[in-house]
């Protein structure tokens, strides 16, 4: 046995050298314990992280995102990391004068995986474990029934038929209207004021075709508080998609929760946003009705004006054009990601918007409305 092993200061020196590694490992174990064992109660996360810490975290990140409104921070970062990784691997393989121990190589790989993992949960991911939205809002599950489903769907169809137009605002106007409406809704729901914290701009990817093949309408990147929307979307889809992604950025991780808040934001904005919200919600309602009453489903579907059916047809054709291996893999990965993070329904959680809309009892303020009121 080497004599230094008998010296207690040897172990202290070794620990000091590896203090960063030990800290990262402790953070990893803490986050995994929260994911797997509910180590921290949802109430603590709700009251201290989601309502106190998170609103403070997003402000500086949003400022960076807004200062680079025409650039994608995420793509710049990813491309930089890829270049550095390629250079590092090249150096390992072809530079014979450069050598590295297996232990050090694994340590660096550990850092490469663990640090983004920790940052993800600190800057956004802990919101997955907050108290479910339906436990925080006026919600009555007895209102979720076939009669209320038909009533709401019928009202949506009538309203969408009247609101349909071929004239629409620019993306900047849509974005600004959605910003105002979604922050108003979140304030009414959770009494959290995000007016000055949320990023103001929505962006597009340089390689937009990736979103098409992955069948993604929009995506939220919490590391830089960025929202990306698919350039291939019809303008009728934009208000609802932007509101959905902004709801995610504001800490609502469940797809059903984000859809519900986005719907509220749209129907409480301008007429075009309201149309977008209803066009997005109607297929979910029709799908539910089809399972329960096929005759009533056909009757209400036939009420939808032809121009709106053409919109649905265009959306369907876009999905069929790009569906395949990549979209199937993305769907399975997204489903697993959601389920691991306590969204039990996985990708099916999108349809929970129907239950939220039907069960929502509304706000006391007359400035906020739902079709159920």
LOFIBA-792822 format. One record per residue (C-alpha): residue number from 1; x, z, y. Coordinates in pm, 1 decimal, decimal comma. Example, Ala and Ser with C-alpha at 12.3 -4.5 7.8 and 13.67 -1.06 7.14 Angstrom:
BEGIN
+-----+----------+----------+----------+
: pos :     east :       up :    north :
+-----+----------+----------+----------+
:   1 :   1230,0 :    780,0 :   -450,0 :
:   2 :   1367,0 :    714,0 :   -106,0 :
+-----+----------+----------+----------+
//
This chain:
BEGIN
+-----+----------+----------+----------+
: pos :     east :       up :    north :
+-----+----------+----------+----------+
:   1 :      0,0 :      0,0 :      0,0 :
:   2 :    143,5 :    -93,6 :    342,0 :
:   3 :    233,0 :    213,5 :    542,6 :
:   4 :     20,2 :    103,5 :    844,5 :
:   5 :   -294,6 :    148,8 :    631,9 :
:   6 :   -226,8 :    522,6 :    642,2 :
:   7 :   -223,5 :    524,1 :   1020,9 :
:   8 :   -572,6 :    588,1 :   1172,7 :
:   9 :   -467,6 :    407,4 :   1492,0 :
:  10 :   -430,9 :     89,3 :   1285,8 :
:  11 :   -804,4 :     90,6 :   1216,9 :
:  12 :   -885,2 :    167,3 :   1581,1 :
:  13 :   -667,7 :   -124,3 :   1691,4 :
:  14 :   -830,5 :   -352,2 :   1432,6 :
:  15 :  -1177,7 :   -248,6 :   1544,9 :
:  16 :  -1091,6 :   -316,8 :   1909,8 :
:  17 :   -975,3 :   -665,2 :   1814,9 :
:  18 :  -1305,8 :   -729,3 :   1639,0 :
:  19 :  -1539,8 :   -549,0 :   1879,1 :
:  20 :  -1702,0 :   -875,5 :   1987,3 :
:  21 :  -1758,1 :   -980,1 :   1624,2 :
:  22 :  -1907,7 :   -639,3 :   1540,9 :
:  23 :  -2136,9 :   -651,2 :   1847,5 :
:  24 :  -2263,8 :   -996,7 :   1752,0 :
:  25 :  -2326,8 :   -880,9 :   1395,4 :
:  26 :  -2522,3 :   -576,0 :   1516,9 :
:  27 :  -2738,3 :   -795,7 :   1742,1 :
:  28 :  -2800,8 :  -1035,7 :   1452,4 :
:  29 :  -2908,9 :   -752,6 :   1221,2 :
:  30 :  -3132,3 :   -606,1 :   1491,3 :
:  31 :  -3313,3 :   -937,2 :   1550,0 :
:  32 :  -3351,5 :  -1001,6 :   1175,6 :
:  33 :  -3498,7 :   -651,4 :   1132,5 :
:  34 :  -3753,4 :   -728,9 :   1406,1 :
:  35 :  -3845,5 :  -1059,8 :   1238,0 :
:  36 :  -3867,3 :   -929,9 :    881,4 :
:  37 :  -3968,1 :   -566,0 :    914,5 :
:  38 :  -4147,2 :   -534,5 :   1251,1 :
:  39 :  -3873,0 :   -292,0 :   1355,5 :
:  40 :  -4020,5 :   -273,0 :   1707,5 :
:  41 :  -4394,8 :   -238,7 :   1760,9 :
:  42 :  -4579,7 :   -529,5 :   1930,9 :
:  43 :  -4695,1 :   -288,5 :   2204,5 :
:  44 :  -4335,3 :   -206,2 :   2302,9 :
:  45 :  -4239,8 :   -574,5 :   2312,0 :
:  46 :  -4555,5 :   -655,8 :   2509,5 :
:  47 :  -4515,2 :   -384,9 :   2771,3 :
:  48 :  -4138,7 :   -382,8 :   2816,2 :
:  49 :  -4009,8 :   -725,8 :   2718,8 :
:  50 :  -4295,1 :   -972,1 :   2780,9 :
:  51 :  -4431,7 :   -808,7 :   3096,5 :
:  52 :  -4119,3 :   -654,5 :   3251,9 :
:  53 :  -3793,8 :   -806,9 :   3124,1 :
:  54 :  -3896,4 :  -1166,8 :   3053,5 :
:  55 :  -4036,1 :  -1244,2 :   3402,8 :
:  56 :  -3699,1 :  -1135,4 :   3544,2 :
:  57 :  -3500,2 :  -1341,9 :   3291,8 :
:  58 :  -3674,2 :  -1672,9 :   3357,3 :
:  59 :  -3623,2 :  -1682,9 :   3733,3 :
:  60 :  -3246,5 :  -1760,5 :   3744,9 :
:  61 :  -3281,3 :  -2005,3 :   3454,4 :
:  62 :  -3570,1 :  -2179,6 :   3630,0 :
:  63 :  -3363,6 :  -2208,1 :   3949,4 :
:  64 :  -3088,1 :  -2390,1 :   3757,2 :
:  65 :  -3343,6 :  -2620,8 :   3595,6 :
:  66 :  -3508,1 :  -2703,6 :   3929,1 :
:  67 :  -3174,9 :  -2773,4 :   4100,8 :
:  68 :  -3111,9 :  -3035,7 :   3831,8 :
:  69 :  -3463,8 :  -3182,5 :   3839,4 :
:  70 :  -3339,8 :  -3534,3 :   3763,5 :
:  71 :  -3094,6 :  -3427,9 :   3493,3 :
:  72 :  -3147,4 :  -3276,4 :   3152,1 :
:  73 :  -2949,3 :  -2953,5 :   3124,2 :
:  74 :  -3025,4 :  -2942,5 :   2753,2 :
:  75 :  -2897,6 :  -3293,1 :   2682,0 :
:  76 :  -2584,2 :  -3236,5 :   2892,8 :
:  77 :  -2513,1 :  -2915,2 :   2701,0 :
:  78 :  -2581,6 :  -3066,7 :   2356,8 :
:  79 :  -2366,0 :  -3374,6 :   2426,0 :
:  80 :  -2082,2 :  -3151,6 :   2552,8 :
:  81 :  -2099,1 :  -2931,6 :   2242,0 :
:  82 :  -2101,1 :  -3235,9 :   2011,8 :
:  83 :  -1794,3 :  -3383,0 :   2184,8 :
:  84 :  -1608,7 :  -3050,8 :   2160,2 :
:  85 :  -1702,1 :  -3014,2 :   1792,8 :
:  86 :  -1586,9 :  -3367,5 :   1712,4 :
:  87 :  -1258,9 :  -3299,3 :   1892,2 :
:  88 :  -1213,1 :  -2971,5 :   1705,4 :
:  89 :  -1286,1 :  -3128,3 :   1364,4 :
:  90 :  -1052,7 :  -3418,9 :   1446,8 :
:  91 :   -780,8 :  -3170,6 :   1533,8 :
:  92 :   -831,6 :  -2982,0 :   1207,8 :
:  93 :   -813,5 :  -3297,5 :    994,9 :
:  94 :   -550,5 :  -3512,8 :   1164,1 :
:  95 :   -324,8 :  -3277,2 :   1361,5 :
:  96 :    -90,8 :  -3147,7 :   1092,0 :
:  97 :     88,2 :  -2919,5 :   1337,2 :
:  98 :   -237,8 :  -2731,4 :   1395,6 :
:  99 :   -332,8 :  -2485,5 :   1124,0 :
: 100 :   -603,1 :  -2223,8 :   1102,3 :
: 101 :   -686,4 :  -1959,4 :    845,4 :
: 102 :  -1009,1 :  -1980,1 :    644,7 :
: 103 :  -1112,8 :  -1640,2 :    782,4 :
: 104 :  -1073,0 :  -1755,0 :   1143,3 :
: 105 :  -1259,7 :  -2078,5 :   1066,7 :
: 106 :  -1555,5 :  -1887,4 :    923,1 :
: 107 :  -1545,9 :  -1645,2 :   1215,6 :
: 108 :  -1578,8 :  -1933,0 :   1462,2 :
: 109 :  -1858,4 :  -2085,9 :   1255,8 :
: 110 :  -2033,1 :  -1749,0 :   1260,1 :
: 111 :  -2007,0 :  -1738,8 :   1640,7 :
: 112 :  -2137,0 :  -2095,9 :   1667,6 :
: 113 :  -2455,4 :  -2002,3 :   1481,1 :
: 114 :  -2506,0 :  -1642,0 :   1591,2 :
: 115 :  -2458,4 :  -1667,8 :   1967,5 :
: 116 :  -2733,5 :  -1932,3 :   2022,7 :
: 117 :  -2955,2 :  -1735,8 :   1781,2 :
: 118 :  -2916,7 :  -1417,3 :   1987,9 :
: 119 :  -2954,9 :  -1594,2 :   2323,0 :
: 120 :  -3273,3 :  -1767,3 :   2200,5 :
: 121 :  -3445,3 :  -1437,8 :   2126,0 :
: 122 :  -3318,8 :  -1262,9 :   2438,7 :
: 123 :  -3429,3 :  -1535,6 :   2680,9 :
: 124 :  -3763,5 :  -1614,4 :   2511,3 :
: 125 :  -3799,5 :  -1556,7 :   2136,9 :
: 126 :  -3900,5 :  -1189,9 :   2142,6 :
: 127 :  -4234,4 :  -1310,1 :   2281,5 :
: 128 :  -4319,1 :  -1412,9 :   1924,2 :
: 129 :  -4364,9 :  -1046,2 :   1838,6 :
: 130 :  -4587,0 :   -934,7 :   2127,3 :
: 131 :  -4950,3 :   -825,8 :   2089,6 :
: 132 :  -5171,9 :  -1125,8 :   1992,7 :
: 133 :  -5354,7 :  -1276,7 :   2290,0 :
: 134 :  -5702,4 :  -1224,0 :   2146,3 :
: 135 :  -5635,4 :   -848,4 :   2146,2 :
: 136 :  -5555,9 :   -858,4 :   2518,2 :
: 137 :  -5845,6 :  -1065,6 :   2652,9 :
: 138 :  -6224,8 :  -1023,2 :   2654,6 :
: 139 :  -6292,4 :  -1165,0 :   2307,4 :
: 140 :  -6599,6 :  -1153,8 :   2085,0 :
: 141 :  -6556,3 :  -1293,3 :   1734,6 :
: 142 :  -6935,9 :  -1294,3 :   1679,1 :
: 143 :  -6956,3 :  -1588,6 :   1921,7 :
: 144 :  -6761,8 :  -1804,0 :   1674,3 :
: 145 :  -7051,4 :  -1970,3 :   1494,5 :
: 146 :  -7193,9 :  -2315,4 :   1429,9 :
: 147 :  -7455,1 :  -2295,9 :   1706,8 :
: 148 :  -7198,4 :  -2205,1 :   1971,0 :
: 149 :  -6962,9 :  -2471,8 :   1835,1 :
: 150 :  -7229,8 :  -2741,6 :   1874,8 :
: 151 :  -7336,0 :  -2616,6 :   2218,0 :
: 152 :  -6979,3 :  -2617,8 :   2355,7 :
: 153 :  -6892,3 :  -2953,8 :   2203,0 :
: 154 :  -7209,3 :  -3111,1 :   2341,5 :
: 155 :  -7123,7 :  -2979,0 :   2690,1 :
: 156 :  -6766,5 :  -3104,6 :   2663,1 :
: 157 :  -6879,1 :  -3454,6 :   2565,8 :
: 158 :  -7132,5 :  -3472,6 :   2849,5 :
: 159 :  -6873,9 :  -3353,4 :   3100,9 :
: 160 :  -6598,1 :  -3586,8 :   2973,4 :
: 161 :  -6837,1 :  -3883,5 :   2983,4 :
: 162 :  -6916,0 :  -3809,3 :   3349,7 :
: 163 :  -6554,3 :  -3737,9 :   3450,3 :
: 164 :  -6399,9 :  -4045,8 :   3287,9 :
: 165 :  -6212,9 :  -4259,8 :   3538,5 :
: 166 :  -5946,8 :  -4528,8 :   3544,6 :
: 167 :  -5793,5 :  -4381,5 :   3858,8 :
: 168 :  -5543,0 :  -4102,9 :   3812,2 :
: 169 :  -5284,8 :  -3906,8 :   4013,2 :
: 170 :  -4906,1 :  -3943,1 :   3986,8 :
: 171 :  -4702,8 :  -3731,8 :   3745,1 :
: 172 :  -4568,8 :  -3519,9 :   4034,2 :
: 173 :  -4919,9 :  -3440,2 :   4155,4 :
: 174 :  -5034,3 :  -3362,2 :   3799,3 :
: 175 :  -4731,0 :  -3138,3 :   3750,5 :
: 176 :  -4794,1 :  -2944,3 :   4073,4 :
: 177 :  -5164,0 :  -2897,8 :   3997,8 :
: 178 :  -5085,4 :  -2772,7 :   3647,7 :
: 179 :  -4818,6 :  -2534,1 :   3780,9 :
: 180 :  -5067,6 :  -2370,2 :   4013,9 :
: 181 :  -5349,3 :  -2354,3 :   3760,5 :
: 182 :  -5149,8 :  -2221,0 :   3463,0 :
: 183 :  -4992,7 :  -1941,1 :   3668,3 :
: 184 :  -5337,7 :  -1848,1 :   3802,2 :
: 185 :  -5477,6 :  -1833,9 :   3448,1 :
: 186 :  -5188,2 :  -1623,2 :   3315,4 :
: 187 :  -5231,8 :  -1381,7 :   3603,9 :
: 188 :  -5601,7 :  -1349,4 :   3520,2 :
: 189 :  -5531,2 :  -1305,2 :   3147,1 :
: 190 :  -5231,4 :  -1072,7 :   3149,3 :
: 191 :  -5191,3 :   -964,6 :   3511,5 :
: 192 :  -4838,5 :  -1106,2 :   3520,7 :
: 193 :  -4742,5 :  -1292,5 :   3836,1 :
: 194 :  -4517,7 :  -1590,2 :   3763,8 :
: 195 :  -4570,3 :  -1785,6 :   4087,7 :
: 196 :  -4205,8 :  -1770,7 :   4200,7 :
: 197 :  -4038,8 :  -1759,0 :   3859,7 :
: 198 :  -4157,7 :  -2064,1 :   3667,4 :
: 199 :  -3963,3 :  -2393,8 :   3688,9 :
: 200 :  -4145,3 :  -2645,2 :   3905,2 :
: 201 :  -4049,0 :  -2972,0 :   3733,9 :
: 202 :  -4117,7 :  -3136,9 :   3400,7 :
: 203 :  -3859,8 :  -3378,6 :   3260,5 :
: 204 :  -3813,8 :  -3663,3 :   3014,6 :
: 205 :  -3540,9 :  -3714,3 :   2755,5 :
: 206 :  -3286,2 :  -3993,7 :   2786,6 :
: 207 :  -3358,2 :  -4086,8 :   2426,0 :
: 208 :  -3738,0 :  -4061,2 :   2434,0 :
: 209 :  -3784,8 :  -4246,8 :   2105,1 :
: 210 :  -3675,2 :  -3928,4 :   1924,2 :
: 211 :  -3998,7 :  -3760,9 :   2035,1 :
: 212 :  -4200,3 :  -4059,3 :   1911,0 :
: 213 :  -4053,0 :  -4050,5 :   1562,6 :
: 214 :  -4091,6 :  -3672,0 :   1549,9 :
: 215 :  -4456,6 :  -3707,4 :   1663,6 :
: 216 :  -4397,5 :  -3464,9 :   1951,7 :
: 217 :  -4596,1 :  -3483,9 :   2276,0 :
: 218 :  -4388,5 :  -3224,8 :   2456,2 :
: 219 :  -4116,1 :  -2972,7 :   2390,1 :
: 220 :  -4005,4 :  -2646,1 :   2548,5 :
: 221 :  -3635,9 :  -2553,4 :   2569,0 :
: 222 :  -3618,3 :  -2186,0 :   2672,1 :
: 223 :  -3236,2 :  -2177,1 :   2702,8 :
: 224 :  -3261,3 :  -2366,4 :   3032,0 :
: 225 :  -3633,1 :  -2313,2 :   3103,0 :
: 226 :  -3696,4 :  -2685,8 :   3064,2 :
: 227 :  -4008,2 :  -2875,9 :   2965,7 :
: 228 :  -3990,4 :  -3231,1 :   2833,4 :
: 229 :  -4286,6 :  -3461,3 :   2787,5 :
: 230 :  -4302,7 :  -3780,3 :   2584,1 :
: 231 :  -4291,5 :  -4085,5 :   2811,8 :
: 232 :  -4513,1 :  -4271,1 :   2566,0 :
: 233 :  -4808,8 :  -4043,0 :   2635,1 :
: 234 :  -5117,2 :  -4183,8 :   2799,6 :
: 235 :  -5173,2 :  -4040,5 :   3145,8 :
: 236 :  -5493,1 :  -3878,7 :   3015,2 :
: 237 :  -5281,8 :  -3661,0 :   2784,4 :
: 238 :  -5033,4 :  -3542,2 :   3046,3 :
: 239 :  -5215,0 :  -3249,9 :   3217,6 :
: 240 :  -5295,6 :  -3080,0 :   2887,1 :
: 241 :  -4948,8 :  -3140,9 :   2738,2 :
: 242 :  -4770,9 :  -3010,3 :   3049,1 :
: 243 :  -4999,0 :  -2705,7 :   3067,5 :
: 244 :  -4939,5 :  -2634,6 :   2697,2 :
: 245 :  -4560,4 :  -2644,2 :   2734,0 :
: 246 :  -4571,0 :  -2437,3 :   3053,8 :
: 247 :  -4779,3 :  -2176,3 :   2870,4 :
: 248 :  -4499,9 :  -2157,8 :   2614,1 :
: 249 :  -4243,4 :  -2105,7 :   2889,9 :
: 250 :  -4456,0 :  -1823,7 :   3028,0 :
: 251 :  -4419,1 :  -1636,8 :   2700,6 :
: 252 :  -4714,2 :  -1756,3 :   2490,8 :
: 253 :  -4547,8 :  -1861,2 :   2168,0 :
: 254 :  -4850,9 :  -1922,9 :   1946,0 :
: 255 :  -4970,5 :  -2283,4 :   1947,0 :
: 256 :  -5333,9 :  -2175,2 :   1954,8 :
: 257 :  -5265,4 :  -1939,3 :   2246,8 :
: 258 :  -5078,3 :  -2209,7 :   2439,5 :
: 259 :  -5356,0 :  -2462,7 :   2372,4 :
: 260 :  -5621,9 :  -2217,7 :   2485,9 :
: 261 :  -5441,5 :  -2124,4 :   2809,5 :
: 262 :  -5365,7 :  -2491,0 :   2875,4 :
: 263 :  -5733,7 :  -2571,5 :   2828,9 :
: 264 :  -5833,6 :  -2298,3 :   3074,6 :
: 265 :  -5572,3 :  -2422,6 :   3320,7 :
: 266 :  -5699,0 :  -2781,2 :   3298,3 :
: 267 :  -6070,3 :  -2711,1 :   3333,8 :
: 268 :  -5997,4 :  -2490,7 :   3634,4 :
: 269 :  -5789,2 :  -2756,6 :   3810,3 :
: 270 :  -5894,2 :  -3096,3 :   3948,6 :
: 271 :  -6140,9 :  -3331,4 :   3776,6 :
: 272 :  -5869,3 :  -3541,2 :   3611,3 :
: 273 :  -5702,1 :  -3233,6 :   3461,0 :
: 274 :  -6042,0 :  -3112,2 :   3345,4 :
: 275 :  -6098,4 :  -3447,2 :   3174,1 :
: 276 :  -5759,1 :  -3414,7 :   3002,6 :
: 277 :  -5842,2 :  -3065,6 :   2877,7 :
: 278 :  -6173,2 :  -3177,2 :   2733,2 :
: 279 :  -6025,6 :  -3489,7 :   2572,6 :
: 280 :  -5769,9 :  -3266,2 :   2403,4 :
: 281 :  -6019,6 :  -3001,4 :   2287,6 :
: 282 :  -6293,2 :  -3234,1 :   2161,3 :
: 283 :  -6109,3 :  -3358,1 :   1846,4 :
: 284 :  -6048,5 :  -2997,1 :   1736,0 :
: 285 :  -6418,4 :  -2917,3 :   1782,0 :
: 286 :  -6524,3 :  -3237,0 :   1605,1 :
: 287 :  -6292,8 :  -3155,7 :   1314,8 :
: 288 :  -6449,6 :  -2811,0 :   1276,5 :
: 289 :  -6802,5 :  -2952,2 :   1300,8 :
: 290 :  -6730,8 :  -3224,7 :   1044,3 :
: 291 :  -6659,3 :  -2956,5 :    783,4 :
: 292 :  -6982,2 :  -2769,8 :    857,9 :
: 293 :  -7247,0 :  -3030,1 :    950,2 :
: 294 :  -7158,3 :  -3393,3 :    891,8 :
: 295 :  -7486,2 :  -3527,0 :   1036,3 :
: 296 :  -7447,8 :  -3334,7 :   1362,5 :
: 297 :  -7084,4 :  -3443,9 :   1372,2 :
: 298 :  -7185,7 :  -3810,7 :   1359,0 :
: 299 :  -7457,9 :  -3756,8 :   1617,5 :
: 300 :  -7225,8 :  -3595,5 :   1873,6 :
: 301 :  -6939,5 :  -3833,6 :   1805,1 :
: 302 :  -7170,6 :  -4126,4 :   1880,1 :
: 303 :  -7242,5 :  -3972,8 :   2223,0 :
: 304 :  -6881,7 :  -4020,3 :   2335,5 :
: 305 :  -6853,3 :  -4317,2 :   2571,8 :
: 306 :  -6662,8 :  -4622,6 :   2437,1 :
: 307 :  -6381,8 :  -4594,6 :   2694,6 :
: 308 :  -6295,1 :  -4246,2 :   2568,7 :
: 309 :  -6302,7 :  -4364,1 :   2206,3 :
: 310 :  -6052,5 :  -4633,2 :   2310,2 :
: 311 :  -5823,0 :  -4357,8 :   2439,7 :
: 312 :  -5839,9 :  -4181,9 :   2103,0 :
: 313 :  -5775,0 :  -4514,7 :   1928,9 :
: 314 :  -5460,1 :  -4576,8 :   2136,5 :
: 315 :  -5330,3 :  -4228,0 :   2059,9 :
: 316 :  -5399,1 :  -4277,7 :   1689,0 :
: 317 :  -5219,6 :  -4614,9 :   1685,6 :
: 318 :  -4913,2 :  -4457,5 :   1851,5 :
: 319 :  -4900,9 :  -4185,2 :   1586,2 :
: 320 :  -4939,2 :  -4434,6 :   1302,6 :
: 321 :  -4665,6 :  -4655,2 :   1447,0 :
: 322 :  -4404,7 :  -4379,1 :   1431,4 :
: 323 :  -4522,9 :  -4162,6 :   1141,3 :
: 324 :  -4295,3 :  -4144,7 :    838,9 :
: 325 :  -4005,2 :  -3950,5 :    692,4 :
: 326 :  -3877,9 :  -3807,2 :   1021,8 :
: 327 :  -4219,6 :  -3686,8 :   1140,2 :
: 328 :  -4291,2 :  -3531,8 :    798,1 :
: 329 :  -3962,5 :  -3341,7 :    801,6 :
: 330 :  -4020,8 :  -3227,8 :   1160,6 :
: 331 :  -4368,4 :  -3105,6 :   1070,5 :
: 332 :  -4236,6 :  -2901,6 :    776,1 :
: 333 :  -3951,1 :  -2756,2 :    983,4 :
: 334 :  -4187,6 :  -2665,5 :   1267,7 :
: 335 :  -4432,0 :  -2510,7 :   1021,3 :
: 336 :  -4157,7 :  -2292,2 :    868,9 :
: 337 :  -4021,1 :  -2199,6 :   1213,1 :
: 338 :  -4365,4 :  -2082,6 :   1329,4 :
: 339 :  -4439,3 :  -1887,9 :   1011,2 :
: 340 :  -4101,3 :  -1711,4 :   1013,6 :
: 341 :  -4176,7 :  -1602,1 :   1369,7 :
: 342 :  -4512,8 :  -1444,1 :   1281,4 :
: 343 :  -4734,8 :  -1745,9 :   1363,1 :
: 344 :  -4900,8 :  -1722,7 :   1023,0 :
: 345 :  -5102,5 :  -2043,2 :   1048,6 :
: 346 :  -4790,2 :  -2250,2 :   1115,2 :
: 347 :  -4877,3 :  -2590,2 :   1258,7 :
: 348 :  -5245,1 :  -2522,8 :   1178,3 :
: 349 :  -5235,5 :  -2265,5 :   1460,3 :
: 350 :  -5297,2 :  -2547,6 :   1711,1 :
: 351 :  -5660,6 :  -2552,5 :   1596,8 :
: 352 :  -5704,0 :  -2181,9 :   1679,5 :
: 353 :  -5787,7 :  -2304,8 :   2028,9 :
: 354 :  -6146,1 :  -2354,1 :   1904,2 :
: 355 :  -6181,0 :  -1986,8 :   1809,0 :
: 356 :  -6029,0 :  -1877,3 :   2139,3 :
: 357 :  -6265,1 :  -2095,1 :   2344,2 :
: 358 :  -6573,7 :  -1984,5 :   2150,2 :
: 359 :  -6480,6 :  -1616,2 :   2138,2 :
: 360 :  -6359,9 :  -1586,9 :   2495,8 :
: 361 :  -6607,5 :  -1388,1 :   2702,9 :
: 362 :  -6479,1 :  -1510,9 :   3038,6 :
: 363 :  -6343,8 :  -1342,1 :   3346,6 :
: 364 :  -6533,8 :  -1143,8 :   3603,5 :
: 365 :  -6388,1 :  -1360,1 :   3879,8 :
: 366 :  -6614,9 :  -1653,7 :   3963,6 :
: 367 :  -6307,1 :  -1867,8 :   4033,8 :
: 368 :  -6226,2 :  -1882,6 :   3663,8 :
: 369 :  -6463,6 :  -2058,3 :   3432,0 :
: 370 :  -6488,1 :  -2182,3 :   3075,6 :
: 371 :  -6739,1 :  -2415,7 :   2917,4 :
: 372 :  -6877,3 :  -2114,3 :   2728,2 :
: 373 :  -6993,8 :  -1943,3 :   3047,1 :
+-----+----------+----------+----------+
//
